[in-house]
Amino acid sequence: MDHLSDTPAMPADYYRRQAARIRRLAEEATTPAIKGQLRETAQECERLAERVAKAEAIEPASRQVDHRIRGDHRIRGAGSG
């Protein structure tokens, strides 16, 4: 699962809150260049939130599979000893 190691460490809600905060700052900005930069940053936060949300959805499923694999291993190991 190498793609998960590339996923940012903060929860998706964190990035969504940051995007909302940055959009509010963009609304208050008076310089067009700053306003544009803030909007781009907010969009990047939304993209990060999506990546994290996808990883969060995959991660619990992979934990269940790992648990079942470890459980099977213990059962097989217990019967052979």
Secondary structure as UniProt FT lines:
FT   HELIX           2..5
FT   HELIX           12..28
FT   HELIX           32..80
//
